[in-house]
């Protein structure tokens, strides 16, 4: 009798309290929360989280992948529907999966219960690749969606492929189209204020307006000053630093951020970051020394910013980054770290196994 009474009381908890509780759960635990009873199911938040997931990509060729949840700090397994992939890249919570045969498919947020798969043209549908002897998994190193395919039928896909070229695809097209640029070697590309914006190896910012009169032309719109390209922080005695990667990120306020990642050339893993805000209208850039209530998530796949409040599980004024380092002995160091912009300290928060990890953006 007591057991029945207790079960009835749990089912009658206030809906507002249940909603608050469900907001703190990761997607896997949220499923268990909904299964308790009908009142809990109706009160639970939808499949949406404001905490990114870290996808561990070492299980190539398997029908499932592992995900590290920042909220519960546990690794969860997730079965991928109808997919056997060897390579993964993410954008806006979607994942581009590459098969060993050069087939490309895009999967909606892999942590969602509802799968949605889009097939893209294969690798042999890219221009100017006739001389490649065979397909390799790293053929595409960056994948960017302009919008979510489930909310915008006019979405576009931009990729950095082969040796660093930009490629464009629109729904309904059977082939990829090359984007012409002064230099076909790019660090990063994002979708920013209605256009694709990229940064090349000469640290120039280029814009490609795919809905404009020249949709397949990337034009230089900003050149980083030479004095700002160099890392100006004090070096420890005898240390050497190397520019590892450059990222473009849209801040939570809508500004364009240029982030450079530097690695110290020694046996231990040491990183530094520099954040610059670019104003394309005034052609100026300003160093950002404090992100305040914002944190950045950087990776060789998807980079984005999140606003953090006092109840958030993410630390403010930090850069969460993934890293992949291959030594001369061919062994690799891979994982995720947290860089504190305030004092330049680094926490190596999670260590991976063999392949670069991917950030999966919160659902939207």
VOLUMSE-263193 format. One record per residue (C-alpha): residue number from 0; residue in one letter; chain; x, y, z. Coordinates in nm, 2 decimals, always signed. Example, Ala and Ser with C-alpha at 12.3 -4.5 7.8 and 13.67 -1.06 7.14 Angstrom:
2
<node 0 "a" "A" <+1.23 -0.45 +0.78>>
<node 1 "s" "A" <+1.37 -0.11 +0.71>>
//
This chain:
364
<node 0 "x" "A" <+0.00 +0.00 +0.00>>
<node 1 "x" "A" <+0.28 +0.23 +0.09>>
<node 2 "x" "A" <+0.45 +0.15 -0.24>>
<node 3 "x" "A" <+0.14 +0.24 -0.44>>
<node 4 "x" "A" <+0.10 +0.57 -0.25>>
<node 5 "x" "A" <+0.46 +0.67 -0.31>>
<node 6 "x" "A" <+0.43 +0.59 -0.68>>
<node 7 "x" "A" <+0.12 +0.81 -0.70>>
<node 8 "x" "A" <+0.30 +1.09 -0.52>>
<node 9 "x" "A" <+0.60 +1.08 -0.76>>
<node 10 "x" "A" <+0.36 +1.09 -1.06>>
<node 11 "x" "A" <+0.19 +1.40 -0.91>>
<node 12 "x" "A" <+0.50 +1.61 -0.88>>
<node 13 "x" "A" <+0.45 +1.97 -1.01>>
<node 14 "x" "A" <+0.50 +2.00 -1.39>>
<node 15 "x" "A" <+0.73 +2.30 -1.34>>
<node 16 "x" "A" <+0.96 +2.09 -1.11>>
<node 17 "x" "A" <+0.97 +1.80 -1.36>>
<node 18 "x" "A" <+1.06 +2.03 -1.64>>
<node 19 "x" "A" <+1.35 +2.18 -1.44>>
<node 20 "x" "A" <+1.47 +1.83 -1.36>>
<node 21 "x" "A" <+1.45 +1.71 -1.72>>
<node 22 "x" "A" <+1.65 +2.01 -1.84>>
<node 23 "x" "A" <+1.95 +1.88 -1.64>>
<node 24 "x" "A" <+1.95 +1.54 -1.81>>
<node 25 "x" "A" <+2.16 +1.42 -2.10>>
<node 26 "x" "A" <+1.96 +1.27 -2.39>>
<node 27 "x" "A" <+2.02 +0.91 -2.28>>
<node 28 "x" "A" <+1.89 +0.97 -1.93>>
<node 29 "x" "A" <+1.61 +1.18 -2.06>>
<node 30 "x" "A" <+1.47 +0.87 -2.23>>
<node 31 "x" "A" <+1.46 +0.69 -1.90>>
<node 32 "x" "A" <+1.30 +1.00 -1.74>>
<node 33 "x" "A" <+1.02 +0.99 -1.99>>
<node 34 "x" "A" <+0.96 +0.62 -1.93>>
<node 35 "x" "A" <+0.86 +0.66 -1.57>>
<node 36 "x" "A" <+0.50 +0.75 -1.63>>
<node 37 "x" "A" <+0.27 +0.96 -1.85>>
<node 38 "x" "A" <+0.30 +1.28 -1.63>>
<node 39 "x" "A" <+0.68 +1.27 -1.65>>
<node 40 "x" "A" <+0.67 +1.20 -2.02>>
<node 41 "x" "A" <+0.44 +1.50 -2.09>>
<node 42 "x" "A" <+0.64 +1.73 -1.86>>
<node 43 "x" "A" <+0.98 +1.64 -1.99>>
<node 44 "x" "A" <+1.16 +1.89 -2.23>>
<node 45 "x" "A" <+1.18 +1.79 -2.59>>
<node 46 "x" "A" <+1.50 +1.64 -2.73>>
<node 47 "x" "A" <+1.71 +1.95 -2.69>>
<node 48 "x" "A" <+2.02 +2.02 -2.48>>
<node 49 "x" "A" <+2.23 +2.33 -2.44>>
<node 50 "x" "A" <+2.54 +2.12 -2.37>>
<node 51 "x" "A" <+2.74 +1.99 -2.67>>
<node 52 "x" "A" <+2.84 +1.62 -2.70>>
<node 53 "x" "A" <+3.18 +1.49 -2.79>>
<node 54 "x" "A" <+3.16 +1.22 -3.06>>
<node 55 "x" "A" <+3.45 +0.97 -3.03>>
<node 56 "x" "A" <+3.53 +0.85 -3.38>>
<node 57 "x" "A" <+3.77 +0.56 -3.31>>
<node 58 "x" "A" <+3.51 +0.29 -3.39>>
<node 59 "x" "A" <+3.54 +0.31 -3.77>>
<node 60 "x" "A" <+3.33 +0.07 -3.97>>
<node 61 "x" "A" <+3.10 -0.01 -3.68>>
<node 62 "x" "A" <+2.72 +0.05 -3.68>>
<node 63 "x" "A" <+2.75 +0.25 -3.35>>
<node 64 "x" "A" <+2.96 +0.52 -3.20>>
<node 65 "x" "A" <+3.06 +0.65 -2.86>>
<node 66 "x" "A" <+2.97 +0.99 -2.72>>
<node 67 "x" "A" <+3.12 +1.17 -2.42>>
<node 68 "x" "A" <+2.86 +1.38 -2.24>>
<node 69 "x" "A" <+2.99 +1.70 -2.08>>
<node 70 "x" "A" <+2.69 +1.71 -1.84>>
<node 71 "x" "A" <+2.71 +1.36 -1.68>>
<node 72 "x" "A" <+3.08 +1.31 -1.79>>
<node 73 "x" "A" <+3.01 +0.95 -1.90>>
<node 74 "x" "A" <+3.06 +0.78 -2.24>>
<node 75 "x" "A" <+2.74 +0.66 -2.41>>
<node 76 "x" "A" <+2.70 +0.43 -2.71>>
<node 77 "x" "A" <+2.46 +0.51 -2.99>>
<node 78 "x" "A" <+2.35 +0.28 -3.27>>
<node 79 "x" "A" <+2.36 +0.46 -3.61>>
<node 80 "x" "A" <+2.06 +0.36 -3.83>>
<node 81 "x" "A" <+2.16 +0.19 -4.16>>
<node 82 "x" "A" <+2.50 +0.34 -4.17>>
<node 83 "x" "A" <+2.85 +0.19 -4.17>>
<node 84 "x" "A" <+3.09 +0.48 -4.19>>
<node 85 "x" "A" <+3.47 +0.52 -4.18>>
<node 86 "x" "A" <+3.49 +0.89 -4.13>>
<node 87 "x" "A" <+3.28 +1.16 -3.97>>
<node 88 "x" "A" <+3.25 +1.54 -3.97>>
<node 89 "x" "A" <+2.98 +1.76 -3.81>>
<node 90 "x" "A" <+2.80 +2.08 -3.86>>
<node 91 "x" "A" <+2.50 +2.23 -3.68>>
<node 92 "x" "A" <+2.44 +1.91 -3.50>>
<node 93 "x" "A" <+2.43 +1.70 -3.82>>
<node 94 "x" "A" <+2.70 +1.45 -3.91>>
<node 95 "x" "A" <+2.85 +1.39 -4.25>>
<node 96 "x" "A" <+2.95 +1.02 -4.27>>
<node 97 "x" "A" <+3.20 +0.88 -4.53>>
<node 98 "x" "A" <+3.21 +0.52 -4.64>>
<node 99 "x" "A" <+3.52 +0.34 -4.76>>
<node 100 "x" "A" <+3.37 +0.36 -5.11>>
<node 101 "x" "A" <+3.35 +0.74 -5.12>>
<node 102 "x" "A" <+2.98 +0.77 -5.04>>
<node 103 "x" "A" <+2.86 +1.06 -4.84>>
<node 104 "x" "A" <+2.55 +1.07 -4.62>>
<node 105 "x" "A" <+2.43 +1.33 -4.37>>
<node 106 "x" "A" <+2.26 +1.22 -4.05>>
<node 107 "x" "A" <+2.05 +1.44 -3.83>>
<node 108 "x" "A" <+2.17 +1.48 -3.47>>
<node 109 "x" "A" <+2.29 +1.13 -3.39>>
<node 110 "x" "A" <+2.17 +1.16 -3.03>>
<node 111 "x" "A" <+1.81 +1.21 -3.15>>
<node 112 "x" "A" <+1.55 +0.93 -3.15>>
<node 113 "x" "A" <+1.44 +1.04 -3.50>>
<node 114 "x" "A" <+1.69 +0.96 -3.77>>
<node 115 "x" "A" <+1.69 +1.17 -4.09>>
<node 116 "x" "A" <+1.95 +1.08 -4.36>>
<node 117 "x" "A" <+2.04 +1.28 -4.67>>
<node 118 "x" "A" <+2.25 +1.13 -4.94>>
<node 119 "x" "A" <+2.51 +1.36 -5.11>>
<node 120 "x" "A" <+2.69 +1.31 -5.44>>
<node 121 "x" "A" <+2.98 +1.07 -5.42>>
<node 122 "x" "A" <+3.35 +1.17 -5.42>>
<node 123 "x" "A" <+3.38 +1.11 -5.80>>
<node 124 "x" "A" <+3.12 +1.39 -5.85>>
<node 125 "x" "A" <+3.37 +1.65 -5.75>>
<node 126 "x" "A" <+3.54 +1.84 -6.03>>
<node 127 "x" "A" <+3.91 +1.81 -6.11>>
<node 128 "x" "A" <+3.99 +1.49 -5.92>>
<node 129 "x" "A" <+4.04 +1.25 -6.22>>
<node 130 "x" "A" <+4.41 +1.20 -6.12>>
<node 131 "x" "A" <+4.34 +1.06 -5.77>>
<node 132 "x" "A" <+4.44 +0.69 -5.77>>
<node 133 "x" "A" <+4.17 +0.60 -5.51>>
<node 134 "x" "A" <+3.94 +0.75 -5.26>>
<node 135 "x" "A" <+4.06 +0.82 -4.91>>
<node 136 "x" "A" <+3.85 +0.89 -4.59>>
<node 137 "x" "A" <+4.01 +1.23 -4.53>>
<node 138 "x" "A" <+3.90 +1.36 -4.87>>
<node 139 "x" "A" <+3.66 +1.60 -4.70>>
<node 140 "x" "A" <+3.81 +1.78 -4.40>>
<node 141 "x" "A" <+3.54 +2.04 -4.34>>
<node 142 "x" "A" <+3.16 +2.03 -4.38>>
<node 143 "x" "A" <+2.93 +2.33 -4.33>>
<node 144 "x" "A" <+2.55 +2.35 -4.35>>
<node 145 "x" "A" <+2.40 +2.69 -4.42>>
<node 146 "x" "A" <+2.08 +2.59 -4.23>>
<node 147 "x" "A" <+1.92 +2.28 -4.08>>
<node 148 "x" "A" <+1.78 +2.07 -4.37>>
<node 149 "x" "A" <+1.47 +1.99 -4.16>>
<node 150 "x" "A" <+1.37 +2.35 -4.11>>
<node 151 "x" "A" <+1.50 +2.51 -4.44>>
<node 152 "x" "A" <+1.45 +2.33 -4.78>>
<node 153 "x" "A" <+1.69 +2.59 -4.93>>
<node 154 "x" "A" <+1.99 +2.48 -4.73>>
<node 155 "x" "A" <+2.34 +2.46 -4.89>>
<node 156 "x" "A" <+2.64 +2.25 -4.82>>
<node 157 "x" "A" <+3.00 +2.38 -4.84>>
<node 158 "x" "A" <+3.30 +2.16 -4.79>>
<node 159 "x" "A" <+3.68 +2.18 -4.79>>
<node 160 "x" "A" <+3.80 +1.89 -5.00>>
<node 161 "x" "A" <+4.10 +1.73 -5.15>>
<node 162 "x" "A" <+4.41 +1.95 -5.10>>
<node 163 "x" "A" <+4.21 +2.24 -4.95>>
<node 164 "x" "A" <+3.96 +2.35 -5.22>>
<node 165 "x" "A" <+3.60 +2.48 -5.16>>
<node 166 "x" "A" <+3.31 +2.27 -5.30>>
<node 167 "x" "A" <+2.94 +2.36 -5.31>>
<node 168 "x" "A" <+2.63 +2.15 -5.33>>
<node 169 "x" "A" <+2.26 +2.24 -5.34>>
<node 170 "x" "A" <+1.97 +2.00 -5.30>>
<node 171 "x" "A" <+1.86 +1.85 -5.63>>
<node 172 "x" "A" <+2.20 +1.88 -5.79>>
<node 173 "x" "A" <+2.38 +1.56 -5.90>>
<node 174 "x" "A" <+2.74 +1.70 -5.88>>
<node 175 "x" "A" <+2.95 +1.92 -5.66>>
<node 176 "x" "A" <+3.07 +2.26 -5.79>>
<node 177 "x" "A" <+3.41 +2.40 -5.73>>
<node 178 "x" "A" <+3.43 +2.75 -5.58>>
<node 179 "x" "A" <+3.69 +2.97 -5.74>>
<node 180 "x" "A" <+3.93 +3.14 -5.51>>
<node 181 "x" "A" <+4.28 +3.31 -5.53>>
<node 182 "x" "A" <+4.43 +3.03 -5.33>>
<node 183 "x" "A" <+4.29 +2.68 -5.30>>
<node 184 "x" "A" <+4.42 +2.61 -4.95>>
<node 185 "x" "A" <+4.18 +2.69 -4.67>>
<node 186 "x" "A" <+4.19 +2.66 -4.29>>
<node 187 "x" "A" <+3.82 +2.69 -4.22>>
<node 188 "x" "A" <+3.48 +2.80 -4.35>>
<node 189 "x" "A" <+3.16 +2.89 -4.18>>
<node 190 "x" "A" <+2.81 +3.02 -4.28>>
<node 191 "x" "A" <+2.80 +3.38 -4.16>>
<node 192 "x" "A" <+2.52 +3.64 -4.22>>
<node 193 "x" "A" <+2.38 +3.49 -4.54>>
<node 194 "x" "A" <+2.71 +3.39 -4.70>>
<node 195 "x" "A" <+2.99 +3.13 -4.66>>
<node 196 "x" "A" <+3.30 +3.30 -4.51>>
<node 197 "x" "A" <+3.64 +3.12 -4.53>>
<node 198 "x" "A" <+4.00 +3.19 -4.42>>
<node 199 "x" "A" <+4.29 +3.07 -4.64>>
<node 200 "x" "A" <+4.65 +2.98 -4.56>>
<node 201 "x" "A" <+4.75 +3.34 -4.62>>
<node 202 "x" "A" <+4.51 +3.44 -4.34>>
<node 203 "x" "A" <+4.28 +3.63 -4.58>>
<node 204 "x" "A" <+3.90 +3.63 -4.51>>
<node 205 "x" "A" <+3.70 +3.55 -4.82>>
<node 206 "x" "A" <+3.32 +3.56 -4.88>>
<node 207 "x" "A" <+3.11 +3.34 -5.11>>
<node 208 "x" "A" <+2.76 +3.46 -5.17>>
<node 209 "x" "A" <+2.59 +3.15 -5.31>>
<node 210 "x" "A" <+2.26 +3.33 -5.37>>
<node 211 "x" "A" <+2.43 +3.63 -5.54>>
<node 212 "x" "A" <+2.53 +3.70 -5.90>>
<node 213 "x" "A" <+2.86 +3.51 -5.87>>
<node 214 "x" "A" <+2.77 +3.21 -5.65>>
<node 215 "x" "A" <+3.09 +3.01 -5.73>>
<node 216 "x" "A" <+3.34 +3.29 -5.66>>
<node 217 "x" "A" <+3.51 +3.35 -5.33>>
<node 218 "x" "A" <+3.63 +3.71 -5.30>>
<node 219 "x" "A" <+3.88 +3.85 -5.05>>
<node 220 "x" "A" <+3.70 +4.08 -4.81>>
<node 221 "x" "A" <+3.97 +4.12 -4.53>>
<node 222 "x" "A" <+4.34 +4.07 -4.49>>
<node 223 "x" "A" <+4.48 +4.00 -4.15>>
<node 224 "x" "A" <+4.75 +4.26 -4.06>>
<node 225 "x" "A" <+5.09 +4.10 -4.05>>
<node 226 "x" "A" <+5.16 +4.22 -3.69>>
<node 227 "x" "A" <+4.84 +4.04 -3.57>>
<node 228 "x" "A" <+4.93 +3.71 -3.74>>
<node 229 "x" "A" <+5.22 +3.64 -3.50>>
<node 230 "x" "A" <+5.18 +3.51 -3.15>>
<node 231 "x" "A" <+5.28 +3.79 -2.92>>
<node 232 "x" "A" <+5.25 +3.63 -2.57>>
<node 233 "x" "A" <+5.56 +3.58 -2.37>>
<node 234 "x" "A" <+5.74 +3.26 -2.45>>
<node 235 "x" "A" <+5.89 +3.04 -2.18>>
<node 236 "x" "A" <+6.27 +3.04 -2.22>>
<node 237 "x" "A" <+6.38 +2.82 -2.50>>
<node 238 "x" "A" <+6.03 +2.72 -2.62>>
<node 239 "x" "A" <+5.91 +2.72 -2.98>>
<node 240 "x" "A" <+5.55 +2.77 -3.09>>
<node 241 "x" "A" <+5.38 +2.67 -3.42>>
<node 242 "x" "A" <+5.05 +2.78 -3.57>>
<node 243 "x" "A" <+4.84 +2.47 -3.55>>
<node 244 "x" "A" <+4.50 +2.58 -3.68>>
<node 245 "x" "A" <+4.29 +2.89 -3.76>>
<node 246 "x" "A" <+3.91 +2.89 -3.69>>
<node 247 "x" "A" <+3.63 +3.12 -3.78>>
<node 248 "x" "A" <+3.34 +3.14 -3.52>>
<node 249 "x" "A" <+3.03 +3.35 -3.50>>
<node 250 "x" "A" <+3.00 +3.49 -3.15>>
<node 251 "x" "A" <+2.67 +3.48 -2.95>>
<node 252 "x" "A" <+2.64 +3.85 -3.02>>
<node 253 "x" "A" <+2.67 +3.80 -3.40>>
<node 254 "x" "A" <+3.03 +3.92 -3.45>>
<node 255 "x" "A" <+3.30 +3.73 -3.65>>
<node 256 "x" "A" <+3.58 +3.58 -3.44>>
<node 257 "x" "A" <+3.92 +3.48 -3.58>>
<node 258 "x" "A" <+4.08 +3.23 -3.35>>
<node 259 "x" "A" <+4.44 +3.10 -3.39>>
<node 260 "x" "A" <+4.56 +2.79 -3.21>>
<node 261 "x" "A" <+4.92 +2.76 -3.13>>
<node 262 "x" "A" <+5.10 +2.44 -3.01>>
<node 263 "x" "A" <+5.43 +2.44 -2.82>>
<node 264 "x" "A" <+5.68 +2.22 -3.00>>
<node 265 "x" "A" <+5.79 +1.99 -2.72>>
<node 266 "x" "A" <+5.71 +1.64 -2.58>>
<node 267 "x" "A" <+5.41 +1.75 -2.36>>
<node 268 "x" "A" <+5.08 +1.88 -2.51>>
<node 269 "x" "A" <+5.07 +2.26 -2.46>>
<node 270 "x" "A" <+4.84 +2.50 -2.64>>
<node 271 "x" "A" <+4.77 +2.87 -2.66>>
<node 272 "x" "A" <+4.48 +3.06 -2.83>>
<node 273 "x" "A" <+4.43 +3.41 -2.96>>
<node 274 "x" "A" <+4.09 +3.56 -3.03>>
<node 275 "x" "A" <+4.03 +3.85 -3.26>>
<node 276 "x" "A" <+3.70 +4.01 -3.35>>
<node 277 "x" "A" <+3.68 +4.11 -3.72>>
<node 278 "x" "A" <+3.46 +4.39 -3.84>>
<node 279 "x" "A" <+3.42 +4.34 -4.22>>
<node 280 "x" "A" <+3.23 +4.67 -4.26>>
<node 281 "x" "A" <+3.50 +4.89 -4.10>>
<node 282 "x" "A" <+3.79 +4.66 -4.20>>
<node 283 "x" "A" <+3.92 +4.65 -3.84>>
<node 284 "x" "A" <+4.01 +4.38 -3.59>>
<node 285 "x" "A" <+4.03 +4.39 -3.21>>
<node 286 "x" "A" <+4.18 +4.15 -2.97>>
<node 287 "x" "A" <+3.93 +3.98 -2.74>>
<node 288 "x" "A" <+4.08 +3.93 -2.39>>
<node 289 "x" "A" <+3.76 +3.83 -2.21>>
<node 290 "x" "A" <+3.47 +3.63 -2.35>>
<node 291 "x" "A" <+3.26 +3.71 -2.04>>
<node 292 "x" "A" <+2.96 +3.48 -2.03>>
<node 293 "x" "A" <+3.04 +3.31 -2.35>>
<node 294 "x" "A" <+3.26 +3.00 -2.43>>
<node 295 "x" "A" <+3.39 +2.88 -2.76>>
<node 296 "x" "A" <+3.39 +2.52 -2.89>>
<node 297 "x" "A" <+3.66 +2.46 -3.15>>
<node 298 "x" "A" <+3.74 +2.15 -3.36>>
<node 299 "x" "A" <+3.86 +2.04 -3.69>>
<node 300 "x" "A" <+3.50 +1.98 -3.77>>
<node 301 "x" "A" <+3.25 +2.22 -3.62>>
<node 302 "x" "A" <+3.32 +2.54 -3.43>>
<node 303 "x" "A" <+3.06 +2.75 -3.25>>
<node 304 "x" "A" <+2.99 +2.97 -2.94>>
<node 305 "x" "A" <+2.75 +2.92 -2.65>>
<node 306 "x" "A" <+2.62 +3.16 -2.39>>
<node 307 "x" "A" <+2.67 +3.05 -2.03>>
<node 308 "x" "A" <+2.48 +3.14 -1.72>>
<node 309 "x" "A" <+2.54 +3.07 -1.35>>
<node 310 "x" "A" <+2.34 +2.74 -1.37>>
<node 311 "x" "A" <+2.51 +2.62 -1.68>>
<node 312 "x" "A" <+2.74 +2.32 -1.68>>
<node 313 "x" "A" <+2.98 +2.49 -1.92>>
<node 314 "x" "A" <+3.26 +2.71 -1.78>>
<node 315 "x" "A" <+3.24 +3.08 -1.90>>
<node 316 "x" "A" <+3.53 +3.26 -2.07>>
<node 317 "x" "A" <+3.68 +2.94 -2.19>>
<node 318 "x" "A" <+3.77 +2.76 -2.51>>
<node 319 "x" "A" <+3.68 +2.40 -2.53>>
<node 320 "x" "A" <+3.89 +2.24 -2.80>>
<node 321 "x" "A" <+3.97 +1.90 -2.95>>
<node 322 "x" "A" <+4.32 +1.81 -3.05>>
<node 323 "x" "A" <+4.50 +1.54 -3.25>>
<node 324 "x" "A" <+4.87 +1.51 -3.25>>
<node 325 "x" "A" <+5.07 +1.25 -3.44>>
<node 326 "x" "A" <+5.42 +1.18 -3.32>>
<node 327 "x" "A" <+5.72 +1.07 -3.52>>
<node 328 "x" "A" <+5.66 +0.72 -3.40>>
<node 329 "x" "A" <+5.32 +0.73 -3.56>>
<node 330 "x" "A" <+5.14 +0.71 -3.22>>
<node 331 "x" "A" <+4.87 +0.97 -3.16>>
<node 332 "x" "A" <+4.75 +1.19 -2.88>>
<node 333 "x" "A" <+4.39 +1.29 -2.91>>
<node 334 "x" "A" <+4.13 +1.43 -2.68>>
<node 335 "x" "A" <+3.96 +1.75 -2.55>>
<node 336 "x" "A" <+4.10 +2.03 -2.35>>
<node 337 "x" "A" <+3.97 +2.35 -2.18>>
<node 338 "x" "A" <+4.17 +2.67 -2.23>>
<node 339 "x" "A" <+4.10 +2.95 -1.97>>
<node 340 "x" "A" <+4.13 +3.28 -2.15>>
<node 341 "x" "A" <+4.17 +3.47 -1.82>>
<node 342 "x" "A" <+4.52 +3.32 -1.74>>
<node 343 "x" "A" <+4.61 +3.10 -2.03>>
<node 344 "x" "A" <+4.59 +2.77 -1.84>>
<node 345 "x" "A" <+4.48 +2.45 -2.00>>
<node 346 "x" "A" <+4.29 +2.15 -1.86>>
<node 347 "x" "A" <+4.32 +1.83 -2.06>>
<node 348 "x" "A" <+3.97 +1.73 -1.97>>
<node 349 "x" "A" <+3.92 +1.41 -2.18>>
<node 350 "x" "A" <+4.17 +1.18 -2.35>>
<node 351 "x" "A" <+4.06 +1.00 -2.67>>
<node 352 "x" "A" <+4.20 +0.68 -2.83>>
<node 353 "x" "A" <+4.30 +0.71 -3.19>>
<node 354 "x" "A" <+4.10 +0.95 -3.41>>
<node 355 "x" "A" <+4.00 +1.32 -3.37>>
<node 356 "x" "A" <+3.68 +1.37 -3.17>>
<node 357 "x" "A" <+3.39 +1.58 -3.30>>
<node 358 "x" "A" <+3.18 +1.84 -3.13>>
<node 359 "x" "A" <+2.80 +1.78 -3.18>>
<node 360 "x" "A" <+2.63 +2.11 -3.14>>
<node 361 "x" "A" <+2.32 +2.14 -2.92>>
<node 362 "x" "A" <+1.99 +2.07 -3.11>>
<node 363 "x" "A" <+1.80 +2.36 -3.25>>
//
